[in-house]
Amino acid sequence: MANSLAKVIVATGASSGLGFEAIKQLLNQQQRYKFILGVRDVAKTQAAYNALQFDANSHSVDILPLELSDLKGVRTFARRVLESLGSAEKLDYLMLNAARSHPATAPGPNGSIWSETHIVNHVSQHYLVHLLRDKLVSSNSRVVFVSSGAFRMVKDISTLESDLKAGSDLQVYAQSKLVALLGAHWWRRQLADKCTVVAVSPGFIPNTNLGAGAGMKFTMDMPDAKPLSEGAASILRAFTRDDFPEDPDRVFLTSWGEWWGREEIAVTLDKDLQDKWCPSKEQLEQEEGITRE
């Protein structure tokens, strides 16, 4: 496959569920793609993609280990991505899809004060963007944050910090998605005129593992439920839509294909709040105890 003809996609959360379905749909396109996927279980994920029997003359799928609860592992993954691409090859799309919904009952991973759900859903993927920033800028990449309308379930942001800490004993999926959307806005500001940043909701998709992580069972007969195929198609719209609103803050694309207005995303537009939850790479490494190599 001639790399000059292939679009390069780096993705998290593509081993199953929505992410896997989205990549599967792209593998059926005539456009050529080079995928670099970060996953927890490399062997299982490799077997799943091999079973698709895609055209290896048109597409390549490189599967690398990535445990998002371990920021040192995130740094290793980023390094391997950059080594794979080298100086000449572009990074066209970064898809940040990985998510967990476990309650904040356990100690934080690797001694962090934060719950695993917060680390996985925001901190590690925020760190990954930092690590790939120079490549994203030189490539004029599109960064796609897979978001959720669940952030609107958070009614009191004054307790956000205590809620997201390890041992709070709360279900913190909605809080983590709120902070992740703050991160999308923060990166939109940082990468303005250099990269395109989009947050997209796949909609309510019962057939993922998120419900199980939260101890909840979702079914297709629930209101607004959509199949995996439709949710993945919603995510992929964020790769190609170019009808962006004039208001640069309106980065949230709904599963209905609409750009939400400021009133729907108002809580995430506070720049001070964005700054609070989006530390620099150096701050993050210091806070999480990551030593430089």
C-alpha contacts under 8 A as a table, 3 or more apart, distances in Angstrom:
res1	aa1	res2	aa2	distance
1	M	5	L	8.00
1	M	6	A	7.91
1	M	56	A	7.99
1	M	57	N	5.44
1	M	58	S	5.91
1	M	59	H	7.21
2	A	5	L	5.67
2	A	6	A	6.90
3	N	6	A	5.07
3	N	7	K	7.94
3	N	34	K	7.73
3	N	89	E	7.81
4	S	89	E	7.85
5	L	32	R	6.51
6	A	31	Q	7.21
6	A	32	R	4.54
6	A	33	Y	4.67
6	A	34	K	5.98
6	A	59	H	7.65
7	K	31	Q	7.77
7	K	32	R	6.24
7	K	33	Y	4.69
7	K	34	K	6.01
7	K	91	L	7.69
7	K	92	D	5.99
7	K	93	Y	7.94
8	V	33	Y	5.78
8	V	34	K	4.69
8	V	35	F	5.94
8	V	36	I	7.71
8	V	90	K	6.83
8	V	91	L	5.25
8	V	92	D	5.14
8	V	93	Y	6.39
9	I	33	Y	7.13
9	I	34	K	6.21
9	I	35	F	4.91
9	I	36	I	6.27
9	I	91	L	6.55
9	I	92	D	6.05
9	I	93	Y	4.72
9	I	94	L	5.86
9	I	95	M	7.27
10	V	35	F	5.92
10	V	36	I	4.74
10	V	37	L	5.82
10	V	38	G	7.86
10	V	81	V	7.98
10	V	91	L	7.40
10	V	93	Y	6.31
10	V	94	L	4.91
10	V	95	M	6.27
11	A	14	A	6.56
11	A	35	F	7.58
11	A	36	I	6.48
11	A	37	L	5.03
11	A	38	G	6.36
11	A	94	L	5.77
11	A	95	M	4.59
11	A	96	L	5.94
11	A	97	N	7.11
12	T	19	G	7.79
12	T	37	L	6.08
12	T	38	G	5.21
12	T	39	V	6.73
12	T	95	M	6.43
12	T	96	L	5.33
12	T	97	N	5.43
12	T	98	A	5.23
13	G	16	S	7.24
13	G	19	G	5.53
13	G	20	F	7.66
13	G	38	G	7.25
13	G	39	V	6.70
13	G	96	L	7.16
13	G	97	N	4.90
13	G	98	A	3.67
13	G	99	A	7.00
14	A	17	G	7.39
14	A	18	L	7.26
14	A	19	G	3.92
14	A	20	F	4.45
14	A	21	E	7.88
14	A	22	A	7.90
14	A	23	I	7.13
14	A	37	L	6.65
14	A	38	G	7.57
14	A	39	V	7.10
14	A	97	N	7.32
14	A	98	A	7.39
15	S	19	G	6.68
15	S	20	F	5.35
15	S	39	V	6.15
15	S	41	D	8.00
15	S	45	T	5.35
15	S	48	A	7.95
16	S	19	G	6.14
16	S	20	F	4.65
16	S	21	E	7.27
16	S	45	T	7.84
17	G	20	F	5.52
17	G	21	E	6.21
17	G	207	N	7.27
17	G	208	T	5.20
17	G	209	N	7.28
17	G	228	L	7.03
18	L	21	E	5.08
18	L	22	A	6.05
18	L	208	T	7.14
18	L	228	L	5.96
18	L	229	S	7.77
18	L	231	G	6.67
18	L	232	A	5.40
19	G	22	A	5.09
19	G	23	I	6.32
19	G	97	N	6.49
19	G	98	A	7.89
19	G	232	A	7.00
20	F	23	I	5.26
20	F	24	K	6.08
21	E	24	K	4.95
21	E	25	Q	6.23
21	E	228	L	6.88
21	E	229	S	6.47
21	E	232	A	5.93
22	A	25	Q	5.22
22	A	26	L	6.44
22	A	229	S	7.71
22	A	232	A	4.68
22	A	233	A	6.72
22	A	235	I	7.30
22	A	236	L	6.77
23	I	26	L	5.04
23	I	27	L	6.17
24	K	27	L	5.05
24	K	28	N	6.69
24	K	52	L	7.71
25	Q	28	N	5.34
25	Q	29	Q	7.01
25	Q	233	A	7.97
26	L	29	Q	5.25
26	L	33	Y	7.79
27	L	33	Y	7.51
27	L	54	F	6.38
27	L	55	D	7.74
27	L	59	H	6.89
28	N	54	F	7.41
29	Q	32	R	7.40
30	Q	58	S	7.87
31	Q	58	S	7.91
32	R	58	S	5.20
32	R	59	H	5.48
33	Y	58	S	7.08
33	Y	59	H	4.97
33	Y	60	S	6.60
34	K	59	H	5.71
34	K	60	S	4.86
34	K	61	V	6.14
34	K	62	D	7.83
35	F	59	H	7.76
35	F	60	S	6.08
35	F	61	V	4.74
35	F	62	D	5.98
36	I	61	V	6.14
36	I	62	D	4.81
36	I	63	I	5.95
36	I	64	L	7.20
36	I	81	V	7.18
37	L	61	V	7.41
37	L	62	D	6.21
37	L	63	I	4.88
37	L	64	L	6.00
38	G	63	I	6.15
38	G	64	L	4.99
38	G	65	P	5.54
38	G	66	L	4.84
38	G	77	F	7.17
39	V	42	V	6.09
39	V	45	T	7.44
39	V	63	I	7.02
39	V	64	L	6.30
39	V	65	P	5.20
39	V	66	L	4.87
39	V	67	E	6.80
40	R	65	P	5.68
40	R	66	L	5.30
40	R	67	E	5.26
41	D	44	K	5.60
41	D	45	T	6.14
41	D	65	P	7.01
42	V	45	T	5.21
42	V	46	Q	5.92
42	V	63	I	6.37
42	V	64	L	6.56
42	V	65	P	5.99
43	A	46	Q	5.13
43	A	47	A	6.24
44	K	47	A	5.22
44	K	48	A	6.33
45	T	48	A	5.01
45	T	49	Y	6.36
45	T	63	I	7.67
46	Q	49	Y	5.29
46	Q	50	N	6.06
46	Q	63	I	6.83
47	A	50	N	5.02
47	A	51	A	6.17
48	A	51	A	5.25
48	A	52	L	6.92
49	Y	52	L	5.26
49	Y	53	Q	7.37
50	N	53	Q	5.67
50	N	54	F	7.69
54	F	59	H	7.57
55	D	58	S	5.51
55	D	59	H	6.21
56	A	59	H	5.03
56	A	60	S	5.92
57	N	60	S	7.77
64	L	77	F	7.04
65	P	77	F	6.98
66	L	73	G	6.08
66	L	74	V	6.26
66	L	77	F	6.19
67	E	70	D	5.68
67	E	73	G	6.18
67	E	74	V	6.99
68	L	71	L	6.52
68	L	73	G	7.23
68	L	74	V	6.32
68	L	119	I	7.29
68	L	120	V	5.17
68	L	124	S	5.76
68	L	125	Q	7.56
69	S	109	P	6.16
69	S	116	E	6.25
69	S	119	I	5.94
69	S	120	V	5.47
69	S	124	S	7.07
70	D	73	G	5.28
70	D	74	V	6.54
70	D	109	P	7.16
70	D	110	N	7.02
70	D	124	S	7.72
71	L	74	V	4.80
71	L	75	R	6.34
71	L	124	S	5.98
71	L	127	Y	7.77
71	L	290	I	7.63
72	K	75	R	5.10
72	K	76	T	6.40
72	K	290	I	6.86
73	G	76	T	4.99
73	G	77	F	6.14
74	V	77	F	5.07
74	V	78	A	6.18
74	V	124	S	6.81
74	V	127	Y	7.72
74	V	128	L	6.45
75	R	78	A	5.14
75	R	79	R	6.21
75	R	128	L	7.23
75	R	131	L	7.12
76	T	79	R	5.10
76	T	80	R	6.29
77	F	80	R	5.15
77	F	81	V	6.21
78	A	81	V	5.05
78	A	82	L	6.28
78	A	128	L	6.67
78	A	131	L	6.33
78	A	132	L	6.59
79	R	82	L	5.24
79	R	83	E	6.18
80	R	83	E	4.97
80	R	84	S	6.04
81	V	84	S	5.11
81	V	85	L	6.34
82	L	85	L	5.19
82	L	86	G	5.91
82	L	132	L	7.68
82	L	135	K	7.79
83	E	86	G	5.20
85	L	88	A	7.14
85	L	89	E	5.21
85	L	90	K	7.11
85	L	91	L	7.65
86	G	89	E	6.12
90	K	135	K	7.56
90	K	138	S	7.76
90	K	139	S	5.09
91	L	94	L	7.44
91	L	135	K	6.85
91	L	136	L	6.35
91	L	139	S	5.70
91	L	141	S	6.18
92	D	136	L	7.84
92	D	139	S	6.47
92	D	140	N	7.33
92	D	141	S	4.76
92	D	142	R	6.31
93	Y	141	S	5.54
93	Y	142	R	4.91
93	Y	143	V	5.87
93	Y	144	V	7.36
93	Y	239	F	7.59
94	L	141	S	7.34
94	L	142	R	6.42
94	L	143	V	4.82
94	L	144	V	6.09
95	M	143	V	6.16
95	M	144	V	4.81
95	M	145	F	6.26
95	M	146	V	7.36
96	L	125	Q	6.78
96	L	143	V	7.72
96	L	144	V	6.11
96	L	145	F	5.02
96	L	146	V	6.00
97	N	145	F	6.56
97	N	146	V	5.02
97	N	147	S	7.96
98	A	120	V	7.34
98	A	121	N	6.68
99	A	117	T	7.50
99	A	120	V	6.36
99	A	121	N	5.04
99	A	210	L	7.63
100	R	117	T	5.42
100	R	120	V	6.75
100	R	121	N	6.53
100	R	173	Y	7.30
100	R	210	L	6.21
100	R	213	G	6.79
101	S	117	T	6.00
101	S	171	Q	7.39
101	S	172	V	7.06
101	S	173	Y	5.01
101	S	210	L	5.63
101	S	211	G	7.32
101	S	213	G	5.14
101	S	214	A	5.17
102	H	116	E	7.60
102	H	117	T	6.00
102	H	171	Q	6.85
102	H	172	V	7.55
102	H	173	Y	7.40
102	H	213	G	4.91
102	H	214	A	5.13
103	P	117	T	7.36
103	P	169	D	6.22
103	P	170	L	5.41
103	P	171	Q	4.32
103	P	172	V	6.01
103	P	173	Y	7.71
103	P	213	G	7.93
103	P	214	A	6.42
104	A	115	S	5.21
104	A	116	E	7.09
104	A	117	T	7.10
104	A	164	L	6.99
104	A	165	K	6.99
104	A	166	A	5.29
104	A	167	G	5.41
104	A	168	S	5.52
104	A	169	D	4.95
104	A	170	L	5.42
104	A	171	Q	6.38
104	A	172	V	6.62
105	T	115	S	7.71
105	T	166	A	6.31
105	T	167	G	4.44
105	T	168	S	6.09
105	T	169	D	4.37
105	T	170	L	7.02
106	A	115	S	7.24
106	A	116	E	8.00
106	A	166	A	6.16
106	A	167	G	5.61
107	P	111	G	7.39
107	P	112	S	7.82
107	P	113	I	7.70
107	P	115	S	6.94
107	P	166	A	5.27
107	P	167	G	6.02
108	G	111	G	5.56
108	G	112	S	4.68
108	G	113	I	5.52
108	G	114	W	5.24
108	G	115	S	4.92
108	G	116	E	5.83
108	G	165	K	7.76
108	G	166	A	5.07
108	G	167	G	7.86
109	P	112	S	5.58
109	P	114	W	7.76
109	P	115	S	7.31
109	P	116	E	6.05
111	G	288	E	7.98
112	S	115	S	7.62
112	S	166	A	7.87
112	S	288	E	6.10
113	I	165	K	5.79
113	I	166	A	5.77
114	W	118	H	6.43
114	W	119	I	6.53
114	W	164	L	6.15
114	W	165	K	4.21
114	W	166	A	4.76
115	S	118	H	5.37
115	S	119	I	6.31
115	S	164	L	5.95
115	S	165	K	5.15
115	S	166	A	3.97
115	S	167	G	7.21
116	E	119	I	4.97
116	E	120	V	6.01
116	E	166	A	7.34
117	T	120	V	5.29
117	T	121	N	5.82
117	T	172	V	7.13
117	T	173	Y	6.89
117	T	176	S	6.92
118	H	121	N	5.23
118	H	122	H	5.65
118	H	123	V	6.51
118	H	164	L	6.33
118	H	172	V	7.71
118	H	173	Y	7.94
118	H	176	S	5.25
119	I	122	H	5.68
119	I	123	V	4.63
119	I	124	S	5.70
120	V	123	V	6.31
120	V	124	S	5.63
120	V	125	Q	7.01
121	N	124	S	7.23
121	N	125	Q	6.91
121	N	176	S	6.15
121	N	177	K	6.93
121	N	180	A	6.72
122	H	125	Q	5.47
122	H	126	H	5.80
122	H	176	S	6.64
122	H	177	K	7.60
122	H	179	V	6.79
122	H	180	A	5.00
122	H	183	G	7.56
123	V	126	H	5.14
123	V	127	Y	6.13
124	S	127	Y	4.93
124	S	128	L	6.15
125	Q	128	L	4.82
125	Q	129	V	6.40
126	H	129	V	5.33
126	H	130	H	6.54
126	H	183	G	6.97
126	H	278	C	7.36
127	Y	130	H	5.03
127	Y	131	L	6.30
127	Y	281	K	6.43
127	Y	284	L	7.52
128	L	131	L	5.04
128	L	132	L	6.21
129	V	132	L	5.13
129	V	133	R	5.60
130	H	133	R	5.05
130	H	280	S	7.76
130	H	281	K	6.03
131	L	134	D	7.74
131	L	281	K	7.73
132	L	135	K	5.47
132	L	136	L	6.07
133	R	136	L	5.01
133	R	137	V	6.11
134	D	137	V	5.19
134	D	138	S	6.17
135	K	138	S	5.16
135	K	139	S	5.99
136	L	139	S	5.14
136	L	140	N	5.94
136	L	141	S	5.10
136	L	142	R	7.94
136	L	195	C	6.97
137	V	140	N	5.07
137	V	141	S	6.59
137	V	191	L	7.44
137	V	194	K	5.51
137	V	195	C	6.13
138	S	141	S	7.90
140	N	194	K	5.56
140	N	195	C	4.82
140	N	196	T	7.49
141	S	194	K	7.84
141	S	195	C	5.11
141	S	196	T	6.45
142	R	195	C	5.70
142	R	196	T	4.56
142	R	197	V	5.84
142	R	198	V	7.60
142	R	239	F	7.24
143	V	195	C	7.26
143	V	196	T	6.12
143	V	197	V	4.81
143	V	198	V	6.31
144	V	197	V	6.08
144	V	198	V	5.01
144	V	199	A	5.82
144	V	200	V	7.18
144	V	238	A	6.75
144	V	239	F	7.22
145	F	181	L	7.81
145	F	184	A	6.57
145	F	197	V	7.70
145	F	198	V	6.17
145	F	199	A	4.58
145	F	200	V	6.31
146	V	199	A	5.81
146	V	200	V	5.11
146	V	201	S	6.01
146	V	202	P	7.39
146	V	235	I	6.99
147	S	177	K	6.47
147	S	180	A	7.48
147	S	181	L	6.68
147	S	199	A	5.75
147	S	200	V	5.29
147	S	201	S	4.95
147	S	202	P	7.64
148	S	151	F	6.40
148	S	177	K	6.51
148	S	200	V	7.29
148	S	201	S	4.87
148	S	202	P	7.26
148	S	203	G	7.17
149	G	152	R	6.02
149	G	201	S	6.69
149	G	203	G	7.75
150	A	153	M	5.52
150	A	154	V	7.92
150	A	173	Y	7.93
150	A	174	A	5.15
150	A	177	K	7.07
150	A	178	L	7.84
151	F	154	V	5.87
151	F	174	A	4.76
151	F	175	Q	6.24
151	F	176	S	7.83
151	F	177	K	5.50
151	F	178	L	4.52
152	R	155	K	7.20
152	R	174	A	7.53
152	R	178	L	7.62
153	M	174	A	6.32
154	V	157	I	6.80
154	V	174	A	6.42
154	V	175	Q	6.23
154	V	178	L	7.70
156	D	159	T	6.30
156	D	160	L	7.38
157	I	160	L	4.98
158	S	161	E	7.58
159	T	162	S	5.53
159	T	163	D	5.94
160	L	163	D	5.09
160	L	164	L	6.20
160	L	175	Q	6.79
161	E	164	L	5.53
161	E	165	K	6.61
162	S	165	K	5.43
162	S	168	S	6.99
163	D	168	S	5.75
163	D	170	L	6.69
163	D	172	V	6.94
163	D	175	Q	7.78
164	L	168	S	6.99
164	L	172	V	6.34
164	L	175	Q	7.11
164	L	176	S	7.28
165	K	168	S	5.92
166	A	169	D	7.82
171	Q	174	A	7.88
171	Q	214	A	7.01
172	V	175	Q	5.10
172	V	176	S	6.03
173	Y	176	S	5.15
173	Y	177	K	6.22
174	A	177	K	5.17
174	A	178	L	6.21
175	Q	178	L	5.06
175	Q	179	V	6.37
176	S	179	V	5.16
176	S	180	A	6.11
177	K	180	A	4.86
177	K	181	L	6.11
178	L	181	L	5.19
178	L	182	L	6.35
178	L	268	T	7.20
179	V	182	L	4.91
179	V	183	G	6.27
179	V	274	Q	7.95
179	V	277	W	6.68
180	A	183	G	4.81
180	A	184	A	6.40
181	L	184	A	4.90
181	L	185	H	6.39
181	L	199	A	7.16
181	L	268	T	6.75
182	L	185	H	5.20
182	L	186	W	6.17
182	L	268	T	5.35
182	L	269	L	7.42
182	L	273	L	7.43
182	L	274	Q	5.01
182	L	277	W	7.30
182	L	278	C	7.88
183	G	186	W	4.90
183	G	187	W	6.11
183	G	274	Q	6.39
183	G	277	W	7.17
183	G	278	C	6.05
184	A	187	W	5.23
184	A	188	R	6.11
184	A	197	V	6.93
184	A	198	V	7.29
184	A	199	A	6.52
185	H	188	R	4.97
185	H	189	R	6.40
185	H	249	D	7.01
185	H	251	V	7.47
185	H	268	T	7.62
185	H	269	L	7.39
185	H	274	Q	7.13
186	W	189	R	5.23
186	W	190	Q	6.29
186	W	271	K	7.65
186	W	274	Q	5.73
186	W	275	D	6.95
186	W	278	C	7.02
187	W	190	Q	4.83
187	W	191	L	5.79
187	W	197	V	7.17
188	R	191	L	5.33
188	R	192	A	5.68
188	R	195	C	7.90
188	R	196	T	7.25
188	R	197	V	5.40
189	R	192	A	5.29
191	L	194	K	5.19
191	L	195	C	5.44
191	L	196	T	7.53
191	L	197	V	7.91
192	A	195	C	6.31
192	A	196	T	7.43
193	D	196	T	7.70
197	V	251	V	7.10
198	V	238	A	6.47
198	V	251	V	5.19
198	V	252	F	6.43
198	V	253	L	7.29
199	A	238	A	7.64
199	A	251	V	5.73
199	A	252	F	4.74
199	A	253	L	6.13
200	V	234	S	7.61
200	V	235	I	6.13
200	V	238	A	6.38
200	V	252	F	5.59
200	V	253	L	4.62
200	V	254	T	5.92
200	V	255	S	7.32
201	S	234	S	7.19
201	S	235	I	6.85
201	S	252	F	7.61
201	S	253	L	6.37
201	S	254	T	5.10
201	S	255	S	5.39
202	P	205	I	7.37
202	P	230	E	7.77
202	P	231	G	4.40
202	P	232	A	6.51
202	P	233	A	7.85
202	P	234	S	5.21
202	P	235	I	5.61
202	P	254	T	7.20
202	P	255	S	5.10
203	G	224	D	7.90
203	G	225	A	7.65
203	G	226	K	6.99
203	G	231	G	6.09
203	G	234	S	7.83
203	G	254	T	7.32
203	G	255	S	5.06
204	F	224	D	6.38
204	F	225	A	5.17
204	F	226	K	6.02
204	F	231	G	7.81
205	I	208	T	6.66
205	I	220	M	7.99
205	I	225	A	5.74
205	I	226	K	5.19
205	I	227	P	5.99
205	I	228	L	6.23
205	I	231	G	6.53
206	P	211	G	7.33
206	P	217	K	7.98
206	P	218	F	4.92
206	P	219	T	5.48
206	P	220	M	6.14
206	P	225	A	6.54
206	P	226	K	7.30
206	P	227	P	7.47
207	N	218	F	7.52
207	N	219	T	7.49
207	N	220	M	7.86
207	N	227	P	7.07
207	N	228	L	6.55
208	T	211	G	6.95
208	T	228	L	7.88
209	N	212	A	5.38
209	N	213	G	6.48
210	L	213	G	5.20
210	L	214	A	6.53
211	G	214	A	5.22
211	G	215	G	6.21
211	G	216	M	4.82
211	G	217	K	5.61
211	G	218	F	6.33
212	A	215	G	4.89
212	A	216	M	5.54
212	A	217	K	6.44
213	G	216	M	7.48
218	F	222	M	7.36
219	T	222	M	5.83
219	T	225	A	7.61
220	M	225	A	5.39
220	M	226	K	6.98
220	M	227	P	7.59
221	D	225	A	6.81
222	M	225	A	5.63
226	K	230	E	6.27
226	K	231	G	6.59
227	P	230	E	5.47
227	P	231	G	6.40
228	L	231	G	5.06
228	L	232	A	6.05
229	S	232	A	5.24
229	S	233	A	6.21
230	E	233	A	5.02
230	E	234	S	6.25
231	G	234	S	5.08
231	G	235	I	6.50
231	G	255	S	7.26
232	A	235	I	5.08
232	A	236	L	6.30
233	A	236	L	5.04
233	A	237	R	6.35
234	S	237	R	5.30
234	S	238	A	7.25
234	S	254	T	7.87
234	S	255	S	5.37
234	S	256	W	7.77
234	S	257	G	7.37
235	I	238	A	5.62
235	I	239	F	7.49
235	I	255	S	7.85
236	L	239	F	5.21
236	L	240	T	7.17
237	R	240	T	5.49
237	R	241	R	5.89
237	R	257	G	7.85
238	A	241	R	5.59
238	A	253	L	7.18
241	R	244	F	7.42
244	F	248	P	7.99
244	F	251	V	7.90
244	F	259	W	7.98
245	P	248	P	6.70
245	P	250	R	6.47
245	P	259	W	7.43
247	D	250	R	5.83
248	P	251	V	6.86
249	D	262	R	7.53
249	D	269	L	7.26
250	R	259	W	6.56
250	R	260	W	6.45
250	R	261	G	6.22
250	R	262	R	6.55
251	V	259	W	7.04
251	V	260	W	7.79
252	F	259	W	5.73
252	F	260	W	5.75
252	F	265	I	7.87
253	L	257	G	6.17
253	L	258	E	5.65
253	L	259	W	4.67
253	L	260	W	6.38
254	T	257	G	5.28
254	T	258	E	5.28
254	T	259	W	6.29
254	T	260	W	6.81
255	S	258	E	7.39
260	W	263	E	7.96
260	W	264	E	6.10
260	W	265	I	7.09
261	G	264	E	5.65
261	G	265	I	6.82
262	R	265	I	5.31
262	R	266	A	5.35
262	R	269	L	7.97
263	E	266	A	5.03
265	I	268	T	5.66
265	I	269	L	6.85
266	A	269	L	5.39
266	A	270	D	7.73
267	V	270	D	6.61
268	T	273	L	7.63
268	T	274	Q	7.32
269	L	274	Q	7.58
270	D	273	L	5.28
270	D	274	Q	6.30
271	K	274	Q	4.87
271	K	275	D	6.10
272	D	275	D	5.10
272	D	276	K	6.18
273	L	276	K	5.05
273	L	277	W	6.46
274	Q	277	W	5.50
274	Q	278	C	6.13
275	D	278	C	5.17
275	D	279	P	6.88
276	K	279	P	6.83
279	P	282	E	7.90
279	P	283	Q	5.69
279	P	284	L	5.74
280	S	283	Q	5.11
280	S	284	L	6.06
281	K	284	L	5.16
281	K	285	E	6.15
282	E	285	E	5.18
282	E	286	Q	6.19
283	Q	286	Q	5.14
283	Q	287	E	6.06
284	L	287	E	5.09
284	L	288	E	6.03
285	E	288	E	5.26
285	E	289	G	5.82
285	E	290	I	4.80
285	E	291	T	7.09
286	Q	289	G	5.11
286	Q	290	I	6.18
286	Q	291	T	7.69
287	E	290	I	7.86
